[in-house]
């Protein structure tokens, strides 16, 4: 995204931007295409948070995938303190919930060890249950960003699952147009 686009979005009172930082497609590598977006977001005074989608179809475990992301940030002089790990799109995960859960556990643990201060999971109740078997043994301070698209901008539809009794973020709208950019809409809990 360009600086001008980001400034226009920022003027719409959007305080936080979530940027993909790890390409889980075939190569499982640091996504260098987002470097300019991160720099422009900081210049536009956004609070920057990253997300990654680990893959279970890799010879790298979750920790190694997080390490690759972290190394890419350090090598490019980028400092970000928040990392969200996406556990979504059931069709992109194998049916082996034990393997999937191990990927997620090791990714969360590695993010904490590498110094990310805010670590969370992006998922839905159905995705979490189907992909991980509803694991409850990840770090208890791991945050939840859940999604129910085309729903009200509130938390009334939240049902507890995994380790979460309350969410931190809800994505309620996907692929919305704002200032010439396609954005997703989220609300934040301040509990």
N, C-alpha and C positions, 0 to 999 in steps of 0.2 A: 504494500500500500504506500502511496506517496505521502509526503509530509503534508501537503495541502488537504488531501482527503482525510488524513488523521486529525488535522486541526479542525476541520469542519465537523467531524464526529465528536471531537472533544468539546466543541462549543455547544453540542446538544446534551451536555451534562452527563456524558458517559465517562465514568472515572477509571474503569479498568478495561484493559484489552488482553485477550487470551490469544496466544500465538502458538501455532504448531512448530515444534522444534525438533521433531524426530520423524523421519519418513519410515514408516513400518512396512512399506510395500515390499519390494524384492530385496533391497540391499540393507535394510535396517541401519541407516546412517543418519548422522546429524544433518538437518535440513538447512543448508547454507543460504537458501533463497530467502529465509526470514531474517537474516542479519540486518538488512537495511530497514525492514519493518520495525524491528526492535529499537534500533537507533532513532528512527523517526518517532516512534511512540514515546521514547524517553524525552526527546526534544519537545514533543507536544504535551508533555507533563501527564502522561498516562501512568497509572500503576500497571506494570507489566507482569503478567503471569504466563507461564509456558505450559503447554500440554504435549504429551507424547502418547502414542499408541504402541505399546509393546506387541510383539507377535510371538505366538507359541510355535510358529512354523520356522524356527530359526535354530541354528546351532548355538546361539547366544542365549543365556538365561536373562531374566529380567534385570538383574544387577549389572550384567555386562552391557545391556542396552542403555540403561541409565548412565553408566560410566561413559559410553560413547557420546551421549548427549552432553554430559558435563565437560568432557574433554573438548568437544567442539566449542562450547561456550568459553572456556578458559583460553583456548588457542586463539579465539577471536576477540578477547578482552571484553567479554560480556558478563555482567554479573546480574543474576536474577535469583530471587529468594523463594519463589513459589513454583511448584511443579505439580501438575495434575496428571494422573495416569488414567488414560481412557480404557475402560473395560466395557465396550459397547459393540454393537453390530455382531450379534450372535453368529451370523453366517461366516464371519471372518475368523472364528476361533474353532479349534477342534472340539470334539465331544468329550475329550479327556479332561474332566473338571479338576482332577488332581494335578495334572501338568499345568493347566491354566492357573490354578490357585498358587502353585509354586512360582510361576512367572510373576504374578502380582505381588506375592509376599516378598520375593527377592528384590523387586523393583522398589517397593516402598522402603525396605530396609536400606538399600543402597542410597536412595535419595536422602534419607536421614543421615547416614554416615558421611555423605559428601557435603553436608551442610545446608541443604535446602531447609529453610525455616518453616515453610508452609507446604505441606504435602497433602494431596487429596486424591480422591478417586472420582472420575466422571463416569456415571453409569445410571441405570434404572433398576428398579426392583427386579423385573423380569430378567434383564441382562445379567445382573449380579448372580441371581440364583442359577440361571442356566449355564453361565460361563464358568463360575467358580464353585458352584455347589453351595452357595451362601456361606462362605468361610467367615469365621468370626475371630480368627487369631492373627489379625494384622494389628499394627501399632494402634493403640486406643485413641491417640490424638490425630489420627488420619481423618481429614475432613471429607465431606460428601458434597458433590455437585451432581444433582440428579436432573433428569429431564423428563418432561411430559409436554410434548409439542402441542401448540394450539390450545393451550389451557390458560386459565386466569393467572395474572401476575401476583400470585400469593402462594402460601405454603399449605393451604387447606387440603390439598390432595395427597400430602405426604403420608406414607405408611412406613413405619420403621422396618429395617432389614439389616442384615450383616451386623456391624458394630454400631450402627447409627440410630440414635433415637431422635435426633434433629439434624436437618441439613444445614449446610453453609450457603449454598447457592442452588438456585433452580433455573434451568433454561426452559422458558415457556414458549419461545417462538424461534423458529429456524428460518434462515434465508430471507430475512427482511431487508428491504432497501432503505438505506439511510445515506444521504449526501453522496449518492453515486456509488456506494459500496454495498456489498451484501454482508449483512451482519446477523448475528443471533442475539436474541433478547434474553437477559437474565435478571433475576432479582437476588438480593443478598440478605442473609439473616445476620443480625448483629447481636446474637445471644452470646 
